[in-house]
């Protein structure tokens, strides 16, 4: 492994550099008979998932012990990194209900395990911060989140951060993020309406709006238990006032009040 130029502090870390530094950290921990588990969030999560080219540092929800911080500083000095290249500043913003059993392992060593929470949790943390860079990060994250609507995302946000004041514009803000994610991916919009869909019956979707579907997401996001089998195979749907963003042109899907999504 090549060492950084002494005295030079890199502005950003890319995926390969993050993994290299984590490996060096793990080796140093092993040499001191220390073990550590990190839960990585923020820009480092996006970089490790190829959703962003680089990040300024590695943020962990796990509190770092004094001994681990000492090893982090040692690796930083050797590689020309700032002392806080790995830090636990994000710990205070951990969302309520985060379950480590639902985290994925992105790096594993005998003395270091690195976990990442589900994309939904990273999105909610970004929504809490809502700094300028977080907007683009949320657009990149949205297709991986699996939220069926902007309202569902906002509901999850207030469950994760129950002491946050209600923001009447938050749903619209998240909706814009979803629509921009759909435009970036070139996928169709999901059009929400207030009337359940039935076979061979046109439905007007007053004030409908778009919601981006992400790569790999199924159109049938939920089953509709109250309708008979096959009833929604070929629905006739009339959409009114449903704006579609530019470059969103490969079809739309329709979501009724009960959460059923079908292609039209």
C-alpha positions in Angstrom: 0.0 0.0 0.0 1.4 3.4 -1.0 1.6 6.0 1.7 0.3 9.6 1.2 2.7 12.5 0.7 3.8 13.7 4.2 2.2 16.9 5.2 -0.4 16.8 2.4 -4.0 16.7 3.6 -6.3 15.3 0.8 -9.5 17.1 0.4 -11.5 14.0 -0.4 -11.4 10.2 -0.1 -12.7 7.9 -2.9 -14.0 4.4 -2.4 -10.6 2.7 -2.9 -8.9 5.0 -0.5 -11.5 4.5 2.2 -11.1 0.7 1.9 -7.3 1.0 1.9 -7.3 3.2 5.1 -9.8 0.9 6.8 -7.5 -2.1 6.1 -4.5 -0.2 7.5 -6.6 0.7 10.5 -7.7 -2.9 11.0 -4.0 -4.1 10.8 -3.0 -1.5 13.4 -5.9 -2.6 15.7 -4.8 -6.2 15.4 -1.3 -5.2 16.4 -2.6 -3.6 19.6 -5.1 -6.5 20.2 -8.0 -4.1 19.8 -11.3 -4.7 18.0 -13.9 -2.3 16.6 -17.2 -2.2 14.9 -18.2 0.8 12.8 -21.6 1.8 11.4 -20.7 4.1 8.5 -23.1 6.7 7.2 -23.0 10.0 5.3 -20.9 10.7 2.3 -18.7 7.6 3.0 -21.8 5.4 2.7 -22.5 6.9 -0.8 -18.9 6.5 -1.9 -18.8 2.9 -0.8 -22.0 2.3 -2.7 -20.8 4.1 -5.9 -23.4 6.8 -5.5 -20.7 9.5 -5.1 -17.2 9.8 -6.3 -15.7 10.8 -2.9 -16.2 12.2 0.6 -14.4 14.4 3.0 -14.2 11.9 5.8 -15.6 8.6 7.1 -18.6 9.2 9.5 -19.5 6.5 12.0 -22.6 6.2 14.2 -20.4 4.1 16.5 -18.7 6.0 19.3 -14.9 5.6 19.0 -13.0 4.7 22.1 -9.9 6.7 23.1 -7.7 3.8 22.0 -9.4 3.5 18.6 -9.1 7.3 18.1 -5.4 7.0 18.8 -5.0 4.4 16.1 -7.1 6.5 13.7 -4.7 9.5 14.3 -1.7 7.3 13.7 -3.0 6.1 10.4 -3.9 9.6 9.5 -0.5 10.9 10.2 1.1 8.2 8.2 -1.1 8.8 5.2 -1.2 12.6 5.3 -4.8 12.7 6.4 -6.5 14.9 8.9 -6.8 13.5 12.4 -10.6 13.2 12.0 -10.6 11.3 8.7 -12.6 8.7 10.6 -14.9 10.3 13.3 -18.0 9.7 15.3 -19.6 13.1 14.9 -22.7 11.6 13.3 -23.5 9.5 16.4 -25.7 12.2 17.9 -27.9 12.1 14.7 -28.6 8.4 14.8 -32.2 7.7 13.8 -34.5 6.1 16.4 -35.2 2.5 15.7 -32.0 1.8 13.8 -31.5 -2.0 14.0 -27.9 -3.3 13.5 -29.3 -6.6 12.4 -30.6 -4.9 9.3 -27.2 -3.4 8.4 -25.0 -4.8 5.7 -21.4 -5.7 6.2 -19.3 -3.7 3.7 -15.8 -4.5 5.2 -14.8 -7.4 7.5 -11.4 -8.1 9.2 -10.6 -10.1 12.3 -10.3 -6.9 14.3 -12.6 -4.5 12.4 -16.1 -4.8 11.0 -17.8 -2.0 9.0 -21.5 -2.0 8.7 -23.9 0.3 6.6 -27.5 0.9 7.6 -30.3 0.5 5.0 -30.5 3.3 2.4 -33.7 4.5 4.0 -31.9 5.4 7.2 -29.2 7.3 5.3 -31.9 9.2 3.4 -33.6 10.2 6.7 -30.3 11.4 8.1 -29.6 13.5 5.0 -33.1 14.9 5.3 -32.5 15.9 8.8 -29.2 17.7 7.9 -30.6 19.2 4.6 -27.4 21.0 3.7 -26.7 21.9 0.1 -24.7 18.7 -0.7 -27.4 16.6 1.0 -29.9 17.4 -1.7 -28.0 15.7 -4.5 -27.2 12.8 -2.1 -30.9 12.3 -1.4 -31.6 12.2 -5.2 -29.0 9.5 -5.6 -30.3 7.6 -2.6 -34.0 7.8 -3.4 -34.2 4.8 -5.9 -32.6 2.5 -3.2 -35.0 3.5 -0.4 -38.1 1.7 -1.4 -40.5 4.4 0.0 -43.8 4.1 -1.8 -44.4 7.8 -1.7 -43.0 11.1 -0.4 -45.6 11.0 2.4 -44.3 7.6 3.4 -40.7 9.0 3.6 -41.8 11.9 5.7 -43.8 9.6 8.0 -40.6 7.5 8.5 -38.7 10.7 9.1 -40.8 11.8 12.0 -40.7 8.3 13.5 -36.9 8.4 13.3 -36.7 12.0 14.7 -39.9 12.3 16.8 -38.7 15.6 18.4 -38.4 17.4 15.1 -41.0 20.2 14.5 -43.6 19.5 11.9 -42.7 21.1 8.5 -45.7 21.6 6.3 -43.5 21.9 3.2 -41.5 18.7 3.8 -43.7 16.4 1.7 -43.4 18.7 -1.3 -39.6 18.9 -0.8 -39.3 15.1 -0.7 -41.6 14.9 -3.7 -39.3 17.1 -5.7 -36.4 14.9 -4.8 -38.3 11.8 -6.0 -39.2 13.5 -9.3 -35.6 14.6 -9.9 -34.5 11.0 -9.1 -36.9 9.8 -11.8 -35.6 12.3 -14.3 -32.0 11.3 -13.6 -32.8 7.6 -14.1 -35.0 8.2 -17.1 -37.7 6.1 -15.7 -41.5 6.6 -15.6 -43.4 8.4 -12.9 -45.8 6.8 -10.5 -49.0 8.7 -10.5 -50.9 8.9 -7.2 -54.7 9.4 -7.1 -57.4 9.3 -4.6 -59.8 6.8 -6.2 -59.2 3.0 -6.2 -58.6 1.4 -9.6 -61.1 -1.2 -10.9 -61.0 -3.2 -14.1 -62.4 -1.5 -17.2 -63.2 1.7 -15.3 -61.5 5.0 -16.1 -60.4 6.9 -13.0 -59.7 10.6 -12.8 -56.6 11.4 -10.8 -57.2 15.0 -9.7 -54.1 16.8 -8.7 -52.0 13.7 -9.2 -48.2 14.0 -9.0 -45.2 11.9 -9.9 -43.0 9.7 -7.8 -39.9 8.2 -9.2 -39.4 4.4 -9.4 -35.8 3.3 -8.9 -33.7 0.8 -10.7 -34.7 -2.7 -9.8 -37.9 -1.8 -8.0 -40.9 -3.8 -9.0 -44.0 -1.9 -10.2 -46.2 -4.1 -8.0 -45.0 -2.5 -4.8 -47.9 -3.8 -2.7 -50.7 -6.3 -3.1 -54.3 -5.2 -3.1 -56.1 -7.6 -0.7 -59.6 -6.3 -1.3 -59.7 -6.9 -5.1 -60.1 -10.3 -6.8 -57.3 -12.0 -8.5 -56.7 -10.7 -12.0 -59.0 -7.7 -11.6 -56.2 -5.2 -12.2 -54.5 -7.0 -15.1 -55.6 -4.4 -17.7 -57.1 -1.4 -16.0 -58.3 1.6 -17.9 -56.9 4.7 -16.3 -57.4 8.3 -17.2 -54.8 10.7 -15.6 -55.7 14.3 -15.2 -53.3 17.1 -14.1 -50.4 14.6 -13.9 -47.3 16.6 -14.7 -44.3 14.5 -16.0 -40.8 15.8 -15.9 -38.7 16.2 -19.0 -36.8 13.0 -19.9 -39.4 11.0 -17.9 -40.8 9.2 -20.9 -40.7 5.4 -20.6 -44.2 4.9 -19.3 -46.0 5.6 -16.1 -47.5 3.6 -13.3 -50.7 4.3 -11.3 -51.0 4.0 -7.5 -54.4 3.9 -5.9 -55.3 5.0 -2.4 -54.6 1.5 -1.1 -51.1 1.4 -2.4 -51.6 -0.8 -5.4 -49.2 0.2 -8.3 -49.8 -1.0 -11.8 -48.3 -0.1 -15.2 -50.5 1.8 -17.6 
